[in-house]
């Protein structure tokens, strides 16, 4: 190994992932900030609004496995560039919905959200794939927590801005501004992202360090061509779903993502309709739980990696923050029993602090995904998780329509946090990397790796 001081290029790569993921979640949240005005202008019921909120997730889920295949086939740099560019372009186009009226406006809005969802599909599997390539196992929890915490930072940074834009310039301005910013960032991505072996600023000391620590440095190109047989997609997916550990992780992610989509879709509406805040105030208030979620996300990754460095097993280091975080997230149910706005904000902040601590699913995916099918594995994980983006807005819409309040909705979200705990405690078992072994028909069967931390 080289005696030269190692560069720290991997942290620059992580900073770019964080910025892009911040834009990603801000663009997802545009519809929730504009939601109260859109609901009024288009005359939508709560159930109809729930379906509009869910449109993103329908296509996002369907496109996960194709997106993962594209990542494995063409690499993260080029696939992610087109993802950023097109989701941003479709976000800009959502501002044009104002040129339509009635059913046509709703149909155009729904279709554009479908397009945004499909375009964003490779984003998080791409994040996981790049993290696996650039970070050793003992830093991977922190790295995954940082890019995942961008979902909260997006609200901290952009919810007040978007609330002000709606208040001052109308709901269309949110889509124009955020979409244009994303288009600019797509070209920044192309100029800054490389695989470890291809990056012009990395030195041998850093490359040796991350490779020795378990980083999959060849997954993003620059290494020797793989001699492993090409894996047949269908059989690999079936075998991944047959792995109890991975299935527990997938189901747990569905439950955790239910909390995310409540926050991205109905939370601002909850503040306006249930707590009677103005849209401008709601934009600023929504940022407070997001700050807590951001801090919790960073803390969860730090705790997990510190436990690893202190000698804890990979399973204990990943599961402990997840379980503790979901216990805290369940506290949001107590909002049903308080009336003061400051208490509601405090409880929601505690809940999303916990949600942030427990959001280590992508670190687990980086720890467990097969080397030959990291994109597919991440896509399958994200398919399960973002199915919650379909069910959560719709279920909450029906709950509100049927009961006239958000009380049942908060219980529904809290119950999902409990199920996530049960998945990790009772189903996941030992966390290990899955290895794909060739089968006679050229497909592959996943087997847990004995190393468990590669």
C-alpha positions in Angstrom: 0.0 0.0 0.0 1.2 3.5 -0.8 2.8 5.5 2.0 1.5 8.8 0.6 -1.3 10.5 2.5 -4.6 9.3 1.1 -6.8 11.8 -0.7 -10.4 12.2 0.5 -12.2 12.3 -2.9 -14.9 9.9 -1.7 -16.3 12.7 0.5 -16.5 15.1 -2.5 -18.5 12.4 -4.3 -20.8 12.1 -1.2 -21.3 15.8 -1.2 -22.5 15.7 -4.8 -24.8 12.8 -4.0 -26.2 14.8 -1.1 -26.9 17.9 -3.3 -28.5 15.9 -6.0 -30.7 14.0 -3.5 -31.7 17.3 -2.0 -32.9 18.5 -5.4 -34.6 15.1 -5.9 -36.7 15.3 -2.7 -37.4 19.0 -3.2 -38.9 18.2 -6.6 -41.0 15.4 -5.1 -42.3 17.8 -2.4 -43.3 20.6 -4.9 -46.7 19.0 -5.2 -47.3 19.0 -1.4 -46.4 22.6 -1.0 -48.5 23.6 -4.0 -51.2 21.1 -2.9 -53.5 23.3 -0.8 -53.7 25.9 -3.7 -54.0 23.2 -6.3 -56.8 21.5 -4.3 -58.7 24.8 -4.2 -58.1 25.8 -7.8 -58.9 22.4 -9.3 -61.7 21.7 -6.8 -60.3 18.3 -5.7 -61.7 16.2 -2.9 -59.3 14.6 -0.3 -59.5 11.2 -2.1 -58.8 12.8 -5.5 -55.9 14.7 -4.0 -54.6 11.4 -2.5 -54.5 9.8 -6.0 -52.7 12.9 -7.4 -50.2 12.6 -4.6 -49.7 8.9 -5.3 -49.1 9.3 -9.1 -45.4 9.8 -8.6 -45.0 6.5 -6.8 -46.9 4.4 -9.3 -44.4 5.0 -12.1 -41.5 5.3 -9.7 -42.2 1.8 -8.4 -42.8 0.3 -11.8 -39.6 1.8 -13.2 -37.3 0.6 -10.3 -36.2 -2.7 -11.8 -35.7 -1.2 -15.3 -33.8 1.6 -13.7 -31.6 -0.9 -11.8 -31.0 -2.8 -15.0 -29.9 0.5 -16.7 -27.5 1.2 -13.8 -25.9 -2.2 -14.1 -25.8 -2.0 -17.9 -24.6 1.5 -18.5 -23.2 2.6 -15.1 -24.4 5.3 -12.7 -22.9 8.4 -14.3 -24.7 8.4 -17.6 -27.9 6.7 -16.3 -28.2 9.2 -13.4 -27.5 12.2 -15.7 -30.6 11.4 -17.8 -32.6 10.7 -14.7 -31.8 14.1 -13.2 -32.3 16.0 -16.5 -35.7 14.4 -17.3 -37.3 14.5 -13.9 -36.3 18.2 -13.7 -37.8 18.9 -17.2 -41.1 17.2 -16.3 -41.1 19.3 -13.0 -40.9 22.5 -15.1 -43.8 21.2 -17.3 -46.0 20.8 -14.2 -46.2 24.6 -14.1 -48.1 24.4 -17.4 -51.1 22.7 -15.8 -52.5 26.1 -15.2 -53.2 26.4 -18.9 -55.8 23.6 -18.6 -59.1 23.5 -16.7 -61.3 20.8 -15.1 -60.7 17.2 -15.9 -58.0 18.0 -18.4 -55.9 19.8 -15.8 -56.2 16.9 -13.4 -55.2 14.4 -16.1 -52.2 16.4 -17.2 -51.1 16.9 -13.6 -51.4 13.1 -12.9 -49.5 12.2 -16.1 -46.7 14.6 -15.4 -46.3 13.2 -11.9 -46.1 9.8 -13.5 -43.3 11.0 -15.8 -41.4 12.6 -12.8 -41.6 9.3 -10.9 -40.4 7.2 -13.8 -37.5 9.5 -14.4 -36.4 9.5 -10.8 -36.4 5.7 -10.5 -32.6 5.1 -10.9 -31.7 7.8 -8.3 -31.6 5.9 -5.0 -30.3 2.6 -6.5 -27.6 4.8 -8.1 -26.8 6.4 -4.7 -26.4 2.9 -3.2 -24.3 1.7 -6.1 -21.9 4.7 -5.9 -21.7 4.4 -2.1 -20.8 0.7 -2.5 -18.0 1.6 -4.9 -16.5 4.5 -3.0 -16.9 3.7 0.7 -15.4 1.0 2.9 -17.9 -0.9 5.1 -17.0 1.0 8.3 -17.8 4.3 6.6 -20.8 3.2 4.6 -23.4 3.7 7.3 -22.4 7.3 7.7 -22.3 7.8 3.9 -25.7 6.2 3.3 -27.2 8.2 6.2 -25.8 11.5 4.8 -27.3 11.1 1.3 -30.5 9.7 2.8 -30.8 12.7 5.2 -31.0 15.0 2.1 -34.7 14.2 2.1 -35.0 16.3 5.3 -32.5 18.9 4.3 -34.6 19.4 1.1 -37.5 20.4 3.3 -35.3 22.6 5.6 -33.9 24.5 2.7 -36.7 24.5 0.2 -40.1 24.3 2.1 -39.8 27.9 3.3 -38.7 29.0 -0.2 -41.5 27.1 -1.9 -44.1 28.3 0.5 -42.9 31.9 -0.2 -43.0 31.3 -3.9 -46.6 30.0 -3.8 -47.6 32.9 -1.5 -45.9 35.6 -3.6 -46.0 34.3 -7.2 -48.6 31.5 -7.4 -48.3 27.8 -7.3 -46.8 27.5 -10.8 -43.6 29.3 -9.8 -42.6 26.4 -7.5 -42.4 24.0 -10.5 -40.5 26.5 -12.7 -37.9 27.3 -10.1 -37.2 23.8 -8.8 -37.2 22.2 -12.2 -34.8 24.7 -13.7 -32.4 24.2 -10.7 -32.4 20.4 -11.4 -31.6 20.9 -15.1 -28.5 22.9 -14.1 -27.5 20.3 -11.5 -27.7 17.5 -14.2 -24.7 19.1 -16.0 -22.8 19.6 -12.7 -23.2 15.8 -12.2 -21.6 15.0 -15.5 -18.6 17.1 -14.7 -18.0 15.7 -11.2 -18.9 12.0 -10.9 -16.5 9.2 -11.8 -15.9 5.6 -10.6 -13.0 5.2 -8.1 -10.5 3.9 -10.6 -11.4 6.6 -13.1 -11.5 9.7 -10.9 -8.7 12.2 -11.9 -8.0 13.4 -8.3 -7.9 10.1 -6.3 -4.5 8.8 -5.4 -3.4 5.2 -4.9 -3.4 5.5 -1.1 -7.1 6.3 -1.0 -8.0 3.7 -3.6 -6.1 1.0 -1.7 -7.8 2.1 1.6 -11.3 1.9 0.3 -10.7 -1.3 -1.6 -9.2 -3.0 1.5 -12.1 -1.9 3.5 -14.7 -3.6 1.3 -15.5 -0.9 -1.3 -16.5 -2.5 -4.7 -14.2 -0.2 -6.6 -14.7 -1.9 -10.0 -18.5 -1.7 -10.0 -18.4 1.7 -11.7 -15.8 0.8 -14.3 -12.0 1.1 -14.7 -11.2 -2.4 -13.4 -10.5 -5.6 -15.2 -13.5 -6.9 -17.2 -15.6 -9.3 -15.2 -15.3 -13.0 -15.9 -18.5 -13.8 -14.1 -21.3 -15.1 -16.2 -24.1 -12.6 -17.0 -26.9 -13.1 -14.6 -30.4 -13.8 -15.9 -32.7 -11.0 -14.5 -35.8 -13.1 -13.8 -34.2 -15.9 -11.9 -32.0 -13.5 -9.9 -35.0 -11.5 -8.8 -36.9 -14.7 -7.8 -34.0 -15.9 -5.7 -33.5 -12.5 -4.0 -37.1 -12.5 -3.0 -36.6 -16.0 -1.6 -33.9 -14.8 0.7 -35.5 -14.3 4.2 -33.0 -11.6 5.2 -33.5 -9.5 2.1 -37.3 -9.9 2.2 -37.4 -8.7 5.8 -35.3 -5.7 4.8 -37.6 -5.0 1.8 -40.8 -5.1 3.9 -39.2 -3.0 6.6 -38.4 -0.4 4.0 -42.0 -0.3 2.9 -43.0 0.5 6.4 -40.3 3.1 7.0 -41.1 4.8 3.6 -44.7 5.2 4.7 -43.5 7.8 7.2 -41.5 9.5 4.4 -44.5 9.8 2.1 -46.8 11.1 4.9 -44.2 13.9 5.3 -43.8 14.5 1.6 -47.5 14.6 0.8 -50.1 15.1 3.5 -48.0 16.8 6.3 -48.3 20.4 4.9 -52.0 19.8 4.2 -52.4 18.5 7.8 -50.9 21.8 9.1 -53.2 23.9 6.9 -56.5 22.0 7.3 -56.2 20.4 10.7 -54.1 22.9 12.5 -55.4 26.0 10.5 -52.0 27.4 9.6 -51.5 29.6 6.5 -49.6 28.0 3.6 -46.7 30.5 4.2 -46.6 29.5 7.9 -46.9 25.8 7.1 -43.9 26.0 4.8 -41.8 27.3 7.6 -43.2 25.0 10.3 -42.7 21.9 8.1 -39.0 22.8 8.1 -38.7 22.2 11.9 -39.4 18.5 11.9 -37.2 18.3 8.8 -34.3 19.8 10.8 -34.8 17.1 13.4 -35.0 14.4 10.8 -31.8 15.6 9.2 -29.9 15.6 12.5 -31.3 12.2 13.3 -30.2 10.8 9.9 -26.6 11.9 10.4 -26.7 10.6 14.0 -28.0 7.2 13.0 -25.3 6.7 10.5 -22.6 7.9 13.0 -23.9 5.6 15.7 -24.0 2.6 13.4 -20.4 3.1 12.2 -19.1 3.8 15.7 -20.6 0.5 16.8 -18.8 -1.3 14.0 -15.5 0.4 14.8 -16.1 -0.5 18.5 -16.3 -4.2 17.7 -20.1 -4.7 17.3 -21.3 -7.1 14.6 -22.7 -5.7 11.4 -26.2 -6.9 12.3 -26.2 -5.2 15.7 -24.6 -2.0 14.4 -27.3 -1.6 11.7 -30.4 -2.9 13.6 -29.9 -0.9 16.9 -30.4 2.6 15.3 -33.3 1.3 13.1 -35.2 -0.2 16.0 -34.6 2.8 18.4 -35.5 5.3 15.7 -38.8 3.6 14.8 -39.7 3.6 18.5 -39.3 7.3 18.6 -41.2 7.7 15.3 -44.2 6.1 16.8 -44.6 9.2 19.1 -46.4 11.1 16.3 -49.6 9.4 17.4 -49.5 11.7 20.5 -50.3 14.6 18.3 -53.9 13.4 18.4 -54.1 14.3 22.1 -52.6 17.8 22.1 -54.1 21.1 20.9 -51.2 23.6 21.1 -49.4 24.1 17.8 -45.9 24.2 19.5 -46.5 20.8 21.1 -47.6 19.3 17.7 -44.4 20.7 16.1 -42.3 19.3 19.0 -43.8 15.8 18.8 -43.5 15.7 15.0 -39.9 16.8 15.4 -39.2 14.0 17.8 -41.0 11.5 15.5 -39.0 12.6 12.5 -35.7 12.7 14.5 -36.4 9.0 15.2 -37.3 8.3 11.6 -34.0 9.9 10.6 -32.0 7.7 13.0 -33.8 4.6 11.7 -33.4 5.4 8.0 -30.4 3.0 7.5 -32.0 0.8 4.9 -29.7 2.0 2.1 -26.7 1.2 4.2 -28.1 -2.3 4.7 -28.6 -2.6 0.9 -25.0 -1.5 0.3 -23.9 -4.2 2.8 -25.9 -7.0 1.3 -26.4 -6.4 -2.4 -24.7 -8.9 -4.8 -21.7 -7.4 -6.5 -23.0 -8.4 -10.0 -26.5 -7.1 -9.4 -26.2 -4.0 -7.2 -28.6 -2.0 -9.4 -31.2 -4.7 -9.5 -31.0 -5.4 -5.8 -31.3 -1.7 -5.0 -34.1 -1.4 -7.5 -36.0 -4.2 -5.8 -35.5 -2.7 -2.4 -36.7 0.6 -3.6 -39.7 -1.0 -5.3 -40.9 -2.3 -2.0 -40.1 0.9 -0.2 -41.8 3.2 -2.7 -44.9 1.1 -3.0 -45.7 3.0 0.2 -45.8 6.1 -2.0 -48.8 4.6 -3.7 -50.6 3.3 -0.7 -49.9 6.0 1.9 -51.4 9.0 0.1 -54.5 7.0 -1.0 -55.1 5.3 2.4 -54.7 8.6 4.3 -57.1 10.3 1.7 -59.8 7.7 2.4 -59.2 8.0 6.2 -59.6 11.8 6.1 -62.7 11.5 3.8 -64.3 8.9 6.1 -63.5 10.4 9.5 -63.1 14.1 8.8 -59.8 14.3 10.6 -56.2 13.2 10.5 -56.3 11.2 13.8 -56.6 7.8 12.1 -54.0 8.8 9.6 -51.4 9.4 12.3 -52.3 6.0 13.9 -51.8 4.3 10.5 -48.4 5.9 10.0 -47.3 5.0 13.6 -48.4 1.4 13.1 -46.1 1.1 10.1 -43.1 2.1 12.3 -44.1 -0.8 14.7 -44.2 -3.3 11.8 -40.7 -2.1 10.7 -39.4 -2.9 14.2 -40.8 -6.4 14.0 -39.3 -7.0 10.6 -35.8 -6.2 11.8 -36.1 -8.1 15.1 -38.0 -11.2 13.9 -37.3 -11.7 10.2 -34.1 -10.2 9.0 -31.7 -12.3 11.1 -27.9 -11.9 10.5 -27.0 -9.2 8.0 -24.6 -10.5 5.4 -23.6 -9.8 1.8 -25.5 -12.0 -0.7 -23.3 -13.7 -3.3 -24.7 -14.8 -6.7 -23.5 -18.3 -7.8 -24.0 -19.5 -11.4 -26.7 -22.1 -11.9 -26.9 -24.6 -14.7 -29.2 -22.4 -16.8 -26.9 -19.4 -16.5 -28.9 -17.7 -13.8 -27.7 -17.3 -10.3 -28.8 -18.2 -6.8 -27.9 -15.8 -4.0 -26.0 -17.2 -1.0 -25.0 -15.3 2.2 -21.3 -14.5 2.1 -19.3 -15.8 5.0 -17.5 -12.5 5.3 -20.7 -10.6 5.9 -19.1 -7.1 5.6 -17.9 -6.9 2.0 
